[in-house]
Amino acid sequence: MVAATQHLPVAEQLKAVLAPGSELFYSAEQHGHYLASCEGYERSGVWVVRLSGRCDDNGQPFYLQEIPAILALANQVHQSPQRFTLHPISTGNNWGYGSALAADPSAIILDLSLLTRIRVDDADLGLFTLEPGVTQQMLRDYLDQHRLPYMVPVTGAGPSCSVLANALERGYGITPYTDHFGAVNALKAFLPDGSRYQSAISQLDQSGQDLIDKTFKWKLGPYLDGLFTQSGIGVVTEVTVRLKKNPPAFDSFYLQFAADEDFESAVIIARELLQRLEGVVGSINIMDKRRVLSMMVANPNGAAAHQIMSAEQVEALGKKHDVPAWTVIGTLYGEPEVVKAGRVIVNRLSAGKLKRKIYSNGWLVRFGKLALSLLPGHLLQEPRKMLQSLDSGTAIMQGTPNQVALPLAFWRNATLNADPSRMMDPARDHCGLLWYAPLVHFQPASMRAFVEHVRAVAPKYGIEPMITFTSLRHDTVDSTIPIVFDRSKPELVRQATECLQTLVRQGLKQGFVPYRLNLQQQNELIDKAAVCWQAGNTVKQALDPYQILSPGRYSGITAKER
Ligand SMILES: Cc1cc2nc3c(=O)[nH]c(=O)nc-3n(C[C@H](O)[C@H](O)[C@H](O)COP(=O)(O)OP(=O)(O)OC[C@H]3O[C@@H](n4cnc5c(N)ncnc54)[C@H](O)[C@@H]3O)c2cc1C
């Protein structure tokens, strides 16, 4: 593959199609937004087109002309030495999967982060249309300012991440609409030839309002909207999302299991709750002690040490911070009577199997907060910290983004500490992180086999085995294992990459299949001869014959092979 050079033959032609405020520039800033990569990928520089998102005098966004013009130019010069490819990003915070980088190192990044309009399609139904740059925090602020009682589909990646891009990556969170693309009812995009895609429902609608499309996900005829996710076949300029209304009542439960052997019990309780209380319980998280500690405490060995915590350290820290072997976290949403009844069922299913049960609205937490508020601030620091983490976790489950999950990315960061008082950016802040994110059969035996697999492999590479499972439904659970390493040392980047490769390779034999891949994995794991990928690539080839858009993204076809 060709690397981007500081000379861009097509620069003047590109500038000519940009509207006022949009920019073309070369970035060689290694710790800047476009090149810094949590995954340890090395790039020397990249060209960026950043669209302004501004509108003309008629209120029409300039990008409606700019994007097709840029695509037309790319098609026009595809056979000449001026050839270029484009890679759209929304906020470029795809930490652990590729950050802001394209698979093709010479691609021009099409930065859509300044496209930040939010449209209310129907305030009663909770339908909102968002442009690519709308972050979780922007949406939260907008809803609060306009007193719209809806939850933001938050993720652990936090306030600065795009809602639209997370859905295109088929990301998920733990608010009730867990599956973020699942909550996308409609989208608009430009195809690689510059034509504007709208669904068949939108195309048939003659009312001039284009509303009905935004209420019905499955459209007419072949379902095409899904082709824009985990692919490189369009520049998506808006999505219409269905937001979950704030429930009248809410209660998070934290079920603490004392011993590692209690894991099977934890799994069965979580699954039973999801099956019996479907629609009342949102998503459920099951986390081990190391994972919870990584979000609460500093690495006891020091971030520079390439060494996992000893069993004794884990034990001692667990005791000090009251973190059990396994924690099951979930939330009850609904009418007050429903939430109350849900609590009865949580109590019944977990009776006699727990070390402790905490409800965010329970007397223990309320009493604790009251007691601490009456004491001087320097007293009882540990319980204070615990209550703060609890509050942050609860806010996430209520659809308010925060940075509570980000500290884990700093576990092996020898240059910078996690600091929630500033906006953290794991790529720019030199964190080393790769995700191992497989789907696991929601059965205790499979999940135990998965835990053993991670605990056997990760330490061999000096990687802390931190385990989380997140339920997607009662029949699907995904595990996100963060492979956290010191990115400043090439040897450790290599080891972390090998660790991930081994986890995947051995995991596939047991049926643990990733739901999402980083840039390197997209190259290594995609078997271009397989019918499924051939079919995907036939669609890509038909829509983007010159491979000008995100070549290599979930296709296995690199820019060179076009
Ligand atoms: C501690 C931590 C916790 C995390 N927790 C979660 C979590 O709970 N859930 C989760 O899903 N992820 C999580 N992540 C991973 C990741 O950071 C998020 O998924 C993040 O939202 C992705 O970045 P982004 O939204 O900026 O997307 P971007 O980087 O902007 O986009 C991702 C990709 O989507 C495509 N794309 C983006 N915009 C467009 C467009 N307009 N048109 C066409 N294609 C486009 C591009 O290929 C791009 O590379 C976590 C990361 C960290 C470090």
The ligand as a Tripos MOL2 file, in Angstrom:
@<TRIPOS>MOLECULE
LIG
   53    58     1     0     0
SMALL
NO_CHARGES

@<TRIPOS>ATOM
      1 C1        -12.9750    2.4260   27.4060 C.3       1 LIG1
      2 C2        -13.7340    2.2420   26.1280 C.ar      1 LIG1
      3 C3        -15.0380    1.8080   26.1720 C.ar      1 LIG1
      4 C4        -15.7460    1.5890   24.9900 C.ar      1 LIG1
      5 N1        -17.0280    1.1730   25.1050 N.ar      1 LIG1
      6 C5        -17.7440    0.9230   23.9940 C.ar      1 LIG1
      7 C6        -19.0880    0.4700   24.1060 C.ar      1 LIG1
      8 O1        -19.6420    0.3670   25.2080 O.2       1 LIG1
      9 N2        -19.7560    0.1790   22.9630 N.ar      1 LIG1
     10 C7        -19.1930    0.3390   21.7350 C.ar      1 LIG1
     11 O2        -19.8460    0.0690   20.7280 O.2       1 LIG1
     12 N3        -17.9220    0.7780   21.6060 N.ar      1 LIG1
     13 C8        -17.1780    1.0700   22.6880 C.ar      1 LIG1
     14 N4        -15.8800    1.5210   22.5580 N.ar      1 LIG1
     15 C9        -15.2520    1.5430   21.2150 C.3       1 LIG1
     16 C10       -15.3240    2.8540   20.3970 C.3       1 LIG1
     17 O3        -14.5440    3.8450   21.0110 O.3       1 LIG1
     18 C11       -16.7580    3.3380   20.1530 C.3       1 LIG1
     19 O4        -17.4930    2.3630   19.4570 O.3       1 LIG1
     20 C12       -16.8580    4.6570   19.3760 C.3       1 LIG1
     21 O5        -18.1830    5.1130   19.4080 O.3       1 LIG1
     22 C13       -16.4550    4.5550   17.9070 C.3       1 LIG1
     23 O6        -15.9180    5.7810   17.5050 O.3       1 LIG1
     24 P1        -16.7260    6.9390   16.7610 P.3       1 LIG1
     25 O7        -18.1070    6.9480   17.2850 O.co2     1 LIG1
     26 O8        -15.9210    8.1760   16.8630 O.co2     1 LIG1
     27 O9        -16.7650    6.4000   15.2680 O.3       1 LIG1
     28 P2        -15.8510    6.8480   14.0480 P.3       1 LIG1
     29 O10       -14.4330    6.5620   14.3740 O.co2     1 LIG1
     30 O11       -16.1910    8.1910   13.5860 O.co2     1 LIG1
     31 O12       -16.3610    5.8150   12.9570 O.3       1 LIG1
     32 C14       -16.0640    4.4490   12.9930 C.3       1 LIG1
     33 C15       -16.0310    3.9300   11.5640 C.3       1 LIG1
     34 O13       -17.3470    3.9870   11.0220 O.3       1 LIG1
     35 C16       -17.3130    4.4210    9.6610 C.3       1 LIG1
     36 N5        -18.0280    5.7050    9.5700 N.ar      1 LIG1
     37 C17       -18.1050    6.6460   10.5230 C.ar      1 LIG1
     38 N6        -18.8710    7.6560   10.1090 N.ar      1 LIG1
     39 C18       -19.2900    7.3560    8.8790 C.ar      1 LIG1
     40 C19       -20.1380    7.9970    7.9550 C.ar      1 LIG1
     41 N7        -20.7130    9.1550    8.2400 N.pl3     1 LIG1
     42 N8        -20.3670    7.4010    6.7620 N.ar      1 LIG1
     43 C20       -19.8140    6.2030    6.4790 C.ar      1 LIG1
     44 N9        -19.0090    5.5410    7.3240 N.ar      1 LIG1
     45 C21       -18.7390    6.1060    8.5150 C.ar      1 LIG1
     46 C22       -15.8580    4.5820    9.2870 C.3       1 LIG1
     47 O14       -15.4040    3.4060    8.6840 O.3       1 LIG1
     48 C23       -15.1770    4.7780   10.6290 C.3       1 LIG1
     49 O15       -13.8410    4.3670   10.6350 O.3       1 LIG1
     50 C24       -15.1320    1.7940   23.7220 C.ar      1 LIG1
     51 C25       -13.8280    2.2780   23.6800 C.ar      1 LIG1
     52 C26       -13.1250    2.5040   24.8640 C.ar      1 LIG1
     53 C27       -11.7230    3.0070   24.8040 C.3       1 LIG1
@<TRIPOS>BOND
     1     1     2 1
     2     2     3 ar
     3     2    52 ar
     4     3     4 ar
     5     4     5 ar
     6     4    50 ar
     7     5     6 ar
     8     6     7 ar
     9     6    13 1
    10     7     8 2
    11     7     9 ar
    12     9    10 ar
    13    10    11 2
    14    10    12 ar
    15    12    13 ar
    16    13    14 ar
    17    14    15 1
    18    14    50 ar
    19    15    16 1
    20    16    17 1
    21    16    18 1
    22    18    19 1
    23    18    20 1
    24    20    21 1
    25    20    22 1
    26    22    23 1
    27    23    24 1
    28    24    25 2
    29    24    26 1
    30    24    27 1
    31    27    28 1
    32    28    29 2
    33    28    30 1
    34    28    31 1
    35    31    32 1
    36    32    33 1
    37    33    34 1
    38    33    48 1
    39    34    35 1
    40    35    36 1
    41    35    46 1
    42    36    37 ar
    43    36    45 ar
    44    37    38 ar
    45    38    39 ar
    46    39    40 ar
    47    39    45 ar
    48    40    41 1
    49    40    42 ar
    50    42    43 ar
    51    43    44 ar
    52    44    45 ar
    53    46    47 1
    54    46    48 1
    55    48    49 1
    56    50    51 ar
    57    51    52 ar
    58    52    53 1
@<TRIPOS>SUBSTRUCTURE
     1 LIG1         1 GROUP 0 **** ****
